[in-house]
Amino acid sequence: MFKRAFGISLIAFGSLVFADNSPRDNLPDLGDVTASRYSAQQEHDLGRMWLKMFRNSVKTVNDPLMQDYVEGLLYRLASHSELKDRRLETVIVDNATINAFAVPGGVIGVHNGIFLYTDNEAQLAGVLAHEIAHLSQRHFSRSMDNAKQSTIPTLAGLLAGVVLAATTGADAGIAAITATQAAALDSQLRFSRQHEQEADRLGMETLSKANMDPNGIPSMFVNMNANRRYARSKPPEFLLTHPLTDSRISDSANRARQYPRQVYTDNLNFQLMRMRAALQHSKNPEDLLKNWQDDSGVNGEARRYGAVIALIALNRWQEADEQLAALLKDDGSRIAYQLAKADILVGQKRYGDAIRLLQSQLAIVPNNNPYTVKLAEVLQLDNQFDEADKVLSLQSRQRPNDPNLWYQLAEVRGLAGNILGVHIARAEYFILQAQFERAKMQLRYAYELTVSNKIQQGRIKQRLRDIADMEEKLKNL
């Protein structure tokens, strides 16, 4: 389903500028990127509203370290792409299937299962670069403009299919998308295939400009094919709506060969995220531990890290500490290793040591979200609720659209006795989940507690007006 094989084209879109030193194809003219009846701001508003509804419908991953990695990779790629509006939002879905998607307005999502089917960072980057190309080319708007004389479904129907697919990982999402596209003309379907071809090519250009291996896209196609060939049941979902044809595979491989050859080094952080994803989907960490305890050969360092986090999951703190020691000795600045050390200290009830460790790391990388969230968690465990409140409140200004942050902040404020703060944090969490009635209820509770604070009352009134605007946009979706 890469929106199903690298993106449902009718949902994704983007802007086309050719680099003089890039391989070219004689692709058909897909129209003027800037000429559309949908403005970039309309797409942005639409995407953010959809993301709120999406979060309320699917299980997302609450892993600040993985979130930080995906966001960093996405912004690195976007900076080398033709994407003009780089106000991006990233969502990671807790689902073991291969999937990534782009939604109008700069929303890019991935299933954490994608780490289980990618061998190196270039393959994952190829997926994300392809989705960025859909956004930069504004493929959704151009698809809808091209089809305005035909009976094309509403955006809501298309996006509902993505929600269903992420929720069920089965036929329901595919059926919804198929039903909504049933009235599309054959010419429109050809247009969508052209969008996929265009996104393949532009994604490869982005990889090259970011000094990453352009072969990441064709090699990912090979992985898809292998997954399809050896699957015992039906093919992966993305192949059902966007077939991976032999010509597409060969075209991408030929295009990759046109780029200058060079040696690329894989990013260790990607391999560490693979270990985390495997653990997230494992029902038996003991089995993973047995596989990862052999840290010889390729990716041996990542497997040792995998063994550490598996031992942490099994509450075997001393063994985890012994395994981690060698990693910290060789690479003490790596965030994943320092966070693992903090987890071990927490498991050993050494909260003061964990707090000092995290504070020292934040002095080196201020505002780092994984460190900050972990620090607040340890402060809470150490009954330092007011300090945890301060830490998360400051971070909420850096990441106002992070629902997991607001959820944790509401809990901490409750323990700190900050009742007004609890209602404010809960309201922000519910807003980001498109639960507007519950958000309004929390704001009304907060308003009753601010009789003597006219400035705070004014802020609450404005937030209620903001919700009313969101509800109106939701009606028009």
N, C-alpha and C positions, 0 to 999 in steps of 0.2 A: 504494500500500500504506500509507498513512498510518495505519497499522495496518490497514491498507490502506483508504484514504481516511480519513485522520485516525484510525487506530487500529483494530486487531482488537478489537472490543468484548469478546469473551470473555476477552481477556488483560488489558484495562485496567479500572480502577475509580476511585472517588472519594467528597465530602460536600456537601450542598446547603443553602445559606443564601441567601435572596433579599435583594438590596439594595432598599431602598424606592424609590429613584429609578431603577431599572433597568426596561427594557421587559420585560413578562411575556408568557408564552404559556400557553394552556390545555393543558398537557401531561399525559398520564396519570400516575397515581401509580405510581412505580417501586419503592416500598417504603422501609422505614426504612434509612437509610444505616448506622446504628450496629448494627442487628440482623443479625448474621451469625455463622455457625459458624466463620469464620476470623478470628482476632484480628489486630490491626494488627501485632503483633510477629511473628506467624507469616508474614504477608505480607512483612514486611521481611526476615526470614531467607530466605524462599523466593526473593525477588527478588535478594538478594545472591548466593545460591548459583547461580541461573540466570545472573547476569552473569558469574561466573567461567567457567562452561561456554561461554557465548557468546563471550567473548574468546578462548577456546582454539579456536573454530571459524571465526571470521571475521577478515578483515584490518581492523584499526582504524587510525585516522589518528593519527600521532604528530606533532601540530602544536600545541605548547603555546599559541600565540597564538589559534588557532581554538578550542581547548578552553576557554581563558579567556573568550573572547567568548560562546560558547554557554552556559557555566556562569553567567556574569553575567546574561545575558538570562533564563535559566531561573529563577534565584533572584529576579530582579526581578518576574517574573510570579507566582511562587509566593507572594511576600509580599503580593500583592494578590488572591490566590485564596482559596478555602475549604479549601485543603489544610491539615490539622492537623499531620500528621507530615511535616516538611520535611527529613528526612534523605535527600537526593536524591543519586543517582549518575548521571552523564552519560557516554554512550559515543558516539563518532562513528565510523561505519563508512565505510571507504573503498570507496564504491560510487556509481556515477554515476546511479542511479535515484532517483526521488522516493520518500522513505520516512521516516517517523518512527513511534516506538512507545513505549508505556508498559507496564511490566511490574509486577505486584504488588510492593509494598514500596518504591516510589519510584525505580525505574530508568527513565530516559527516554533513548532513543537517537534519533539522526538519521543519515541517510546524508549525506555531504558533497555528494552530487549535488543535494540539495535547494536548495543555493545557486544552482545553475544554472537553476532553474525558478521562483525567487522574484524579484520586482522590487524589493521594499523590505522593511525590517525588520518592518513590520506584518504582512506575509504570513507570514514565518517565525514571528513571535511568535504569530500566530493558530494555527499548527500546534502550537506548544509549549503554548499556553494550552488548546487542545482536549485534549491529552494529560494536562495537569495536572488538567483536569476529570474525566477518566476515573479518575485516581488519587484525587481528592478524593471522588468519589462511590462509590468502592470497587466499581466496576462488575463486576470479576471475581468477587468474593465473592458479590455479589447475583445475578449470572448463575448461578453454581453452586448457590446456595441455591434459586433459582427452578426450577432444573432437576433437583433432587435425586431426583425420582421418575422421571426419564427416563434413557436410556442416554447420558449425556454423557461425552465423552472425558476423560482425565486431563489435568492441566495440562501435564505433561511432553510429551504429544503435541502440544498446541497450541503450546507454546514451541518445540518442535523445528521446527515449520513456519516460525517467525520466523528461526531460525538458517539453515535451508535457503534461505529467500528472500534473506537478507543475503549468503549465500555464493554463490549461483548467479545471483540476480537474474532467475530464469526460472521455469519451470513447476513445478519440484520443490517449492519451498516452498508454492506454492498448492495443489498436489496433496496435500501432507501435511495442510494445514489443512482442505481440503475433505473428505478421508477421515476425519479425526478428528471432524468436525462432522456427518457423514452421519446419525448416529442422533438428532440433536437434533430435538425436536418443532417444528412450525411456530410454535407460540406462543412458544417460546424464541427463534426467529429474529426474530419481531416485537419481542420484548423487547430484542434487540440493536439493532435499528433505533432503538428509543426511546432507548437509551443514546447512540447517535450524535447524535440530535437534541438530547438533553439536554446533551451535551458541546459541541455547536456553540453553544448558547445561553450556557452558563456560560463558555465560552472567550471569547465576545464581551464578557461582563460583566467578565472579568478584564482584557481589553485596555483597556476604558474606565477601569477603576479605576487601571490603570497609566499612564494618560494616553497611550495608544496608540490608533491608529485602529481601531475595531471593524470597519471595512470590510475589514480585512486578511483575514478569513475568507472572505467572499463573493468578494473579488477573487482569492483563491487558488483558489477553486472555478473561476473563469473560466479561470485558467491551466491547471488540470487538464483542463478541457474542451477547451481549445485544443490541449493536448498530445495528447489522445485523438484529436481530429479530424484533426490533421495527421501523426499517426504512420503510418508506412508499413506497419508490421506490426500486431501485436495492441496493444490498449490498455495503458496502464501497469498494473502489477500491482495497485496498490491499488484500481483500478476494477473488477477482476475479482471481488473478494470483497465490496466495499462500493460498489455502483453509485452514481454521482453522478447522482441523478435531477433532472429539471427542477424538481420541487417543492422539493427540498432547496436547490437554488441560489436559487430565488425566495424561499423562506422566509428564508434567511439574508440576502439582500439587503434584504428588507422589514424584518427585525429591525434591521439596521445603520442603516437610515434613521430608526429611532425614537430613536437617541441624538443628543444635541445636536451640531450641526455646528460644527466648528472646523478651523483649519489645523494640520496635523501636519507636522513636519520630520523627514525621514528621517535615520537615524543613519549617519554616514559610515563608522563601523567595520563596519557590515553590508556596505556596498559594497566595502570593502577585503577582507572575507572572501570575497566573491564572486570577486574577482580571484585569491585564493589557491586557492579550489576549482577555478576554471577551469585554473589552472596545474597543479594536482595531477592533473587528468584529461587534460592535453594531452600528445600525443606529439611535438608540434613547437612549442616555445616561440617559435621564430622567427615563426611565423604569428600567434601571440597578440601578439607585440611589434609587428608591423605594424598590427594592429587597434587597439592601445592607444596608439600614438604620437600619434594625434590626440586631444589632451586638451581640445578646445574643447567647449562646450555642457554638457548635463546630465551629471553624474558625471565631469566632466573630471579632478577631483583624484584620484578612484579609478582612472581609466585611467592617469594618470601614475604612480601607485603600482604599477599592474599592469605598466607598462613597466619600472619599476625592478626588480621581483622577476623579471621575465622576463630582463632583462639579467644579473642575478645568477645565474640558472639557466644562462645561457650563458657565465658566467665573464668577462663584459665589464665589469670592475670600474670603470674610469675613466668609461665612459659612464653606468653606473648611478649613480655618485657625482654626476655633473653633473646628472642628472635629479632625484636626491633632494634636491639643495641647495635648490631652490625650495620643496619641501614642508617641509623642516626650518625654513627661514626664516619661513614663514607659520604653522607649527604644530609648533614644536619639542618640545612635550610629548607628542605622540602616540606611544604605545608602538610601534606598527607601524613608524613611520618611524625611531625610534631603533634598533630591532632590525635594520632594513634597513641602517642605517649600520654597525652592528656586523658584519653579514654581509660588507659591503664591506671593512671593515678586516681581517677574517679572510682574505678572498680575496686581499688585498694583503700578507698575512703580517705585518700590523702588530698583533700580538697584545697587546702592552702597551697600545696606544691603545684597542683594543677592551675590554680588561679595565677600564681607567680609565673609559671611557664607561659600561659596564654598572654598575660600582660606584657611579658618581655618580647614575645613575637609580634604583638600589636604595635609595640614601639618601633619595630623594624618595618612593618607593613600596616600602617594605620588604616582603619576602616575595613580591613579585610573581613568579608562577611562570614566565612566559615569560622575564623578565630573568634569573631565577636559573638556569634550565636552560641558557640561552645562556652565562651567565658560567661555569658548570661546564664547558661544552663548550670554551670558549676557554682556560680554565685547563688543561684536558687537552691541547689542541693545543700549549700553551706548556710542556708537560712539568711543570706544577705539580700533580702528581697528588694530593699530600696536601691541598693547598688545595681542589682540586675535590671530594675526598672530604668535607671538612668542610662545604662549601657544600651538597652534595646530602644529606648525613646530616641536617643541620638541616632541610632542606626536606622530607625524608621524614617528619618529625614533623608537619609541616603537612598533608601529603598522603599518608597511609599507604596509601591504596587506589589509588595511581597506578602501574600496572605499568610504564609507560615510565620513570618515575623510578627504580624499583628496578633495571630493566635497565641503565640508564646508570650507576647507582651501583655495580653489580657489576663493570662494565667498568673504572670508574675505580679501584675498590679493588684490582682485579687488577694494574693498572699501578703502583699505589702500594705493592704488596707486602703489602697488608692481607688475608691469606688468610682469616682468621676472618671478616672483614667481607664478603669475597666470598661465602662460603657462606651467611651470614645474608641478604644481599641477594638472592642467587639463590633461596633458600627463599621469601622474600616474593613474589618475582616469580612463581614456580611456583604458590604458593597462589592468587594473583590470576588465574591461568590454569586453575585446577582441575586442575593436574598434581600431585596430592598425593603420589604415590610419589616423584617427583623431588624434591619439597620435603622430604620426610622424609629422603631420602638426603643432601641438603645439610645438614640439621640434625644428622644423625648425624656427618658429617664435622666440623661445627663443635663438637660436643660433645667429640670426641676432642682438640680443640685447647684445651679449657678445663679441664683437669684441676685446675689450681691456682686456678680462679676459680669458687667454688661459687655465687655470685650469678648469673653468666652461665649456668652449667649449669642452675640452677633456671629461668631464663627459657626456655632451650631445651626443657626438659622440658615446661613449660607450653605452649609453641608446638606441641609434638608432640601434647599432649592436645587442643589446639584443632583440629588437623588431624583427629584421630580423630572429634571431634564433627562436623566438616564432612562427613567421609566417611559418617557415619551419616545425616545429613540428606540427603545425595545419594542414598543407598539408598532413602529414603522418598519421594523426589520422584516 
